[in-house]
Amino acid sequence: MAVFSSSFVSLYSPCLHQRTSNAQLTKYSVPIRTHNRKYTIVSAGSDIRREAVVIIGAGIAGLSTAVSLHRLGVRSVVLEQAESLRTGGTSLTLFKNGWKILDTMGVGDELRSQYLEIQGMVIRTETGRELRSFTFKEADQTQEVRAVERRTLLETLAKQLPAECISFSSKLQNIQKQEDGETLLELVNGTQIISKVVIGCDGIRSPLAKWMGFSEPKYVGYCAFRGLGEYPNGQPYESRVNYIYGRGVRAAYVPVSSTKVYWFVCFNSPTPGPKITDPSVLKKKSKDLVKSWDSDLLNIIDATPDDTIIRTPLVDRWLWPGLTPNASLGGAVVVGDAWHPMTPNLGQGACCALEDALVLVQKLAPALKVGPSAVEGALRAYQNERWSRIFPMTVRANVTGAILQLENPVVCALRDNVLVPKLIKLGPMMEHTNFECEPLLETKTLGPSSPANKMSVMYSLTCPTIFPAKRTLTSSFISFFHRNPPCVTLLRPNVSFASYAGASDLDDELQAEEVALSGGRQITNYTGVQLEERVEEVGKIRLDTWISTRINGISRARVQSSIRSGLVSVNHRVVVKSSHMIRHGDKVECTISELQPLKAESEDIPLDIVYEDEHVLVVNKPAHMVVHPAPGNTTGTLVNAILHHCSLPTPSFHDHELLSDSDELSDTDLDESTLNHSFGTNETSIRPGIVHRLDKGTSGLLVVAKDEHSHAHLSQQFKNHTIQRIYISLTCGIPFPPSGRIDIPIGRDLTNRIRMTADTGPTKCGKSRHAASRYRVVEILAGGGSALVEWKLETGRTHQIRAHAKYLGVPLMGDEVYGGTKNMALSRLQIKNSSSLHSHLSNIVGKVDRPCLHALTLGFTHPCTGKKMQFSCLPPVDFAEILTGLRNISTEKIKGS
């Protein structure tokens, strides 16, 4: 698929001066030659501005690099020569590798809510003959493809940064190297900046790349017209790529959103040609190239505002080993199009820029804490890792384009009749979108302590039978613990590991030891952890938010409890308000408070009882009711109601035993963790009688055990997956195919701890577990904008249906966590219905206030009688009203349903 990035359009090609007349610069006669490029080492005067990291260019590569650094707590400055973000351009395609990185940066779902998922592609000849059609999920069910407006992507990334991070009207004039290896940047406006690291993200005409010895990108022999057709009342096209092959000309169009359609026309041209400034000429020339082709394409071009059509000569640069300069030179490095411009024939320009940014930051961030030699090593490691992926992809994109731009009629006939329909395999064709990335987790590399920025983490071990006194943990103790884990209780108060070189290795061992001692689960008792650090972020930020980002894994509720307890001070003054705003330079000192015992009280809460005997209870849980206590949610739960209904004693527990909505266990987890102590009066019990759970927003059937035998028996049925569970849902769009089985592991999304993800990769997911769901479309609603879908669970993982629905590209309506936002639901409904219904659809969607998911049927073997039991209950009023509203627009029952 060919989608063209507007980053290929650049008017920025400033002259790079080799001399400076500034008296503040002292020249040294040490000429250094790199690939025939001579530059001079200089030393700077005292009034020159200093920065640790400077990024040149506020495009996709530059902003994604800055956002990644910001998420790791590393300050950077972005220099952009324009007066504002360059929001021109059209659309770019992001495949699953790009979405993984945007998820890691925390902006994926915001963008998903605005743009349609592209389901597949149909390829035709210029005469309209279909050569091939396919869905992107045929060979890879994890594939995700969307076309995103460049403007929106840049604005979304920029919003993640402090306002002062981007410096506009900052055009680079000169680059010089200092005697200590740092880089001096001179701007046209007279500003001078010395930086330890300079990252060139300034596109195909990058001054930094030219300074480092890179040649100009090479024109590949064809150009492209591109634009966005606008349909204010809704565009009528299916969410797929419509690709048309001609001789020396090709074109495509694809819906971007409910109101916009992206298109391009690519044509051979021996030279880049003169620049065309008349917008009407651009439109006319693009239409003339395809005047006898698909009328839909011509209509879309007509629907494009003249002044938004772009003509782009396409270029690339092959990174030949040994012939091309390195991606880094001292503390300077190039990223994205500045390093490896490629033709857009694989739709990977933006994705590769995002990949570059993430890989670079993950290697650079820890090195910045060590020193210049570590930084240079990190930049070399970035180059080595990325080259092996970038070079083959650049070549492949070039060859693909050459084949698609063929003019010879015999060769074109071979392409259209043999190569495309018979020889190209879908799996290998998409393999370049496979990419695994590490999450953006702050590195705990500890160097010599600094008075201005110091963090001490406090640990302690209490083991009275072996150690009568508290002692500092050493490697010998760690090896002892591995041999004798039962006699150790890990509490983490009072023994300080001050910052010193090499401490990071011990910190890693501690973390691994904690997991080992806890049976493989991460310890979440942060009692006694201390933080003493100055705020480096620019702008205002909430105190509780900032602390929770500095202590990995801790919940904000735990931080807020510590603040209320008077254990946090700002600039040596105790602060008890969690929303207190802190600023750059403030000194924050914090000690995490001890866990406080809590109780789940019996509450007289009405229960909708479907069945009850002396052993079991089947209830119809309403939406918005939490099953078991959670931090900030210790009352009003199903457990509180069960305690009252069954007259059970009040259990006590610590808040670390509670599970928040983000930490809820799957059914299998509940079997294993509560089999021996989840019933009755045991003081560790926090879920008396609970065998499985439903999410807070999910309504429907749930079984509760009333005695220990029943609890153990039902738990074993869940563990053996013999429980029958059928759910119904309303989805944003229609699943394709309309029925099937999803067998994709689910794990905690490391970029968003309240979300699970159906992704087998080791980086985006935490420890993944087998998850299998069967689904079928029962009814197509509102012209195909939604569907009533039945789900049968073979396993019971946390958020299983919600994660699998997102995986299919049809998140549950109302599921904000997994992308089923009101905007997403409305977009998919409006695109399938006439504009006269849009207001009515908006009213329907406005009623959605939770994920539209209902546990319809529950079947199990009675733990005492052995009788097979099955129960069903209709969905509640809110679900039924939305379903009826969609049915009233249109409904189509699926055969066999």
Disulfide bonds with the S-S distance in Angstrom:
none
